[in-house]
Amino acid sequence: MNDVLAAVPTVVLALRSVMLAVGVALAAIAAADWAVRTRRISPFSGIARFLRARVDPRLAGIERQVVRVGGHPASTPWWALVVYVVFAMLLIAAIGIVASLVHDALVASSLGAVGLLMLVVSWTFEFLRFALLVRVITSWFPALAHRWWISWSFGATEWMLRPLRRIIPTIGVIDVTPLVAYFALQIVQRLTESLLFPGIS
């Protein structure tokens, strides 16, 4: 198991490289599709026919969402690229979090009851930080907020963000309270672990 954990950074680095390469390819496809949709490339060209046959059907769901919120259908390829970037970020973050959780479980298993308590504390803070990350990323897509696979992040974080909003002003239209809460969780976790496990943490 330790060998597997040691290999995680290499796997994450390789995954980032692959996702970056895929992202560059998707950006090129998005640019070409956008150019066809905006008539910058002839709709009768071979590229246009290929994109209409192979790419546009796969973007139909995203295009419906774009139109539903008042966007222009021609921007669909760019929104599809944004969706991919968000997915890649969440996947890489999830792998890192899972590796951290497994590492914590291995350490805790050697410490008995104290280790179990350490595990609960560590996993609780990891969960809250991940919920904040999901909430921030999906805040760019208001239509997703009420989906069951996203709404849990609002329930898990609103209790700490609401009081912060009363004392921290927004910067323009940007709500910085999730960022403040993220760093505050790290500080509170260190304090909690130093108080509960003074000789271990």
N, C-alpha and C positions, 0 to 999 in steps of 0.2 A: 504493500500500500504506500509506503514511503517513497518507493521508486516511482509510483504513479504520480504522487504529489509533486515530486521533483521534476517530472516531465511536463507538468501543467504550464509553466511559463513558456516553454518551447512550443507547446500546442497552441497557446493563446497567440504567440507571436506569428506562428504559421497561419493561424486562422485570420488574424488581422491582415496579413499579406494577401491571402486569398480573397478576403472580402474587399480589400482595397482594389485588387485587380478586377473583381466582378463589378465593383462600383464604378470604376473608370469605363468599363465596357458598357454598363447600363447608362452612364452619362452620355456616351457617344450615341447610343440608340435613342435616348430621350431627346437629344439635340436634333437628330435626324427626323424623328417622329414629329417633334414640334415644328420643324421646318416644313414638313409635308402638310401638317394641319394648318399652318399659316400661309401656305402657298409660296414659301420661299424656295421650295423644291417642287417641281411640276408634279401634280397629283397623278399624271399619266406615266411617270418614269418607272423604271424597274424597281428602284428603291421604294417608291411609294406603294407599288403593288405588293412588294414583299412585306412592308410594315403593316399594311392593311390586312394582309392574310395571316401574318404570324404574330405581330405584336399587339395591334389594337384589340383583338378579341380578349387577350389576357388583361387588358386595362379597362375592360367594360365596367367592372365593379367599382374601381376607383373613379372612373369618369362619372358614374351615377352619383357618387358622393360629392364630387366637385360641383356638378350641376345643382345638386340639392342645396348646397350652401351658397349658391349664387356665383360660383366661379365659372370661368370660360372653359369649355371643353378642350381648347387648344393647350391649356396649361396642364392637362392630365399627365403627360409624360414626366413633367417636372415633379408633380406631386407623387407619382409612382417612385421616382428616385428618392424623394424625401422619406417615403414609407420604407424603402429598402435601407436607407441610412439609419433610421430609427430602429428597425429590426436588428441590424448588425450591431448597433450600440448595445441594445438590450441583451443580445445573445452573448456578446463578449463579457458584459457585466455579469450576466447570470453564471457563466463558466467560472469567472473569478470568485464569485460569491460561493458557489457550490464547493470549489476547491478549498476556500477558507473554512467553510462549515465542516468539511470532512477532516481537515487538519485539526480544527478545534475539538472534534469528536475523538480523534486519536489521542490528543493530549489529555483530554478530560477522562478518558477511559483508564488512564494510568494513575489517576488521583482519587478515585472512589467517589464518595458523596460530595466532597468539595469540588471535584471535577465536574460532577453533574450540575451543581449550582453555577459554576463558571460557564458551562455550556449553555444553560438557560439564559444567563445574562448576555453572553456574546451573541447568541442566535437572535435574541430579542432586538438588540441594537442593529444587527445586520438586516433583519426583516424591516425595521423602520427606515433604515437608510435606503434599502431597495424600493420600498413603497414611495419614498420621496422622489427617487430617480424616475420611477414609472410615472408618477403624477406630473413631474416637470415635463418630461418628454411628451406625454399625451396631452398636456395642456395646449400644445400647438394644434391639436385636432379636437376642438370642442365637441364635435359630433360623437367622439368616442367615450366621452366622460360617463355616459349612462350605460355603457356596455358592461355586462356582468364581469367580464375578465379584466376590466379597468377600474370599475367603481370601488372595488375593495381598497385600492390605494388611497382614495379620498377618505373613506371611513377610518383607515389606519393612521392618517396624518392630520386630518382636520383639527383634532383636539390640540395639537401643538402649534399649528399655523394660525388658528383664529386669534389667540392672545397676542402672538407676535405682530399680527397685522394692526393691532390697536396701537402699538408703540413704534413700529417701523414703517415709515412712509414708502410709497412706491417711487421708483425712479422712472419718471415718465409713465409709460404703460406697463413697466416691468415690475412684477412682484418679486422682491428679493427674499421674502421670508423663507421659502424652501431652502435657499442657499444658507441662510443664517441657521435654520433648524438643522441642516445637515452637519455643519461644523459644531453646533451646540451638542448634538448627539455624540459626536466623537469625544468632546470634553467631558460630558456627563458619564460616558462609558468608562473613560480612564479614571475619573474620580470614584465611580461606583466600584470598579475592580480594585483600585488601590485601598478602598475602605474595607471591602469584603474579603479580599485576598492579599493582605499586605506583604506576605512573604513569597507570593507566587507571581502576581501580575507584574 
